[in-house]
Amino acid sequence: MDGDAGAEVAVTEATTGWVAAAGGRASDVAEGTASPVAGAPRGAAEGSEITASDVDAGNGGPELPYPLAKRHFDAGTAVRTYEEHLDAWEALDRFGYDGVGFNEHHCSPYGLMNSPNLMASAAAQRTKRLKLLIYGNLLPLHEPLRLAEELAMLDCLSNGRLEAGVARGAPREYRIYNRPLSESRARFDEAFEIIKKAWTEESFSYEGKFNSYKDVAIWPRPVQQPHPPVWVPVMSKDSIEWAARNNVGITPGGGPNPGARGDIIRHYAKIHAEHGRKVTPDHFNIQVQCYVADSKEQAIDEIAPYQMYLFNTLFPFDHGQSMEEIRKEGYFSASSRDHLRSGPPQANLPGGGASGPWGGGMTRDRVKAMAQGAAIGTADEVAEKIIAECESAGAGTVMLMCNGGAMPQEMFLNQVKRIGKDVLPRLKAHKVTRVKFAEGVAD
């Protein structure tokens, strides 16, 4: 969804920009870490283990109750989850990946990254060269000066390895923090303005609708000047135009509608052109799911149980509102889809409808169908598909998601090694030079 952080990823910088392979484990595909729940695999609620009958039936596990009460929590699993993440990030550093990403979500067993800045600071001390992509801090939920300070500290702790992604967050989190959805856009815009001033001005004062400061000069300052690179995931017209006005790089959404990505890129390029700029592949990153095995058939067999568990149990947790309901509450403006020539990106938010793969309907057959057009299969198939996706979008950065649905640590580390050995060299040798969707936009 618009401004909602995507996943825990590892990114690899190459001549394409940041080409990538995934980082982390368990429920990383969209929300970071595994879930520590008693008597169940990471990401599961008590009594919701993936069983043979679940896999055979194509269920991938039952839905989780909301709220998921304290009695389901297992501290030992939480501790092990974070330890395994840190071990995996060290492996990414060794195998030549260029970065690892951290997102922010709250009160969910699917992802334990309540504070991506804490996780990134830990990773900074366990790695030497990985860039640290916060993707992203949910600006409308937090005090912006504190975020500016924390991110400046993190850039110093990592000696300039921070990539500062920002996002608006999932509507469910506004309910948790008791923030009106109608204030989301205004709070986001104001928070970013404050953060940028704190990073770049000698001292600043600010009088806004939600925040006021007088004669503030933060210490420390970011290592990277004038400030760390900024990214934002986008889908709505308002977010696209905000990103283009501020010259912020984007991850264009789209969901099940493949044409929406092109519409987003075209509109982003149009707004850049109105400000006298031309977009390049450095303005774009995309997300690509991947998995390497000896054959496509083997890859499908290995990932199917975890994909079903991800989409049927983990991903739908507390994601029940439709786009229309959210629009009525003011999260999106009335013109939020005006840039889309190919129709809306998706009918519902993740988990909002039983008919789609995000709505409790992922089966083994659907995994197989999805894999036919995905970066899933042999190393050659995976590399070729990733490169094709980057070329199609004109993206100089790709974030690969290759661990979802509570994969065991050994299984994930095997992917880190195989991708690092057999896929990354091809990605590093490739250069994306054109943004095809943007061509002719300013003419």
PyMOL commands that set and color helices and strands:
alter all, ss='L'
color gray80, all
select helices_A, chain A and resi 28-31+52-57+70-72+75-94+116-126+139-141+144-157+171-176+181-200+237-245+258-274+281-283+296-314+323-328+364-372+379-393+409-422+424-428+436-438
alter helices_A, ss='H'
color red, helices_A
select strands_A, chain A and resi 10-14+17-20+99-102+131-138+162-167+204-207+212-216+230-234+249-252+285-292+375-377+397-401
alter strands_A, ss='S'
color yellow, strands_A
deselect
rebuild
show_as cartoon
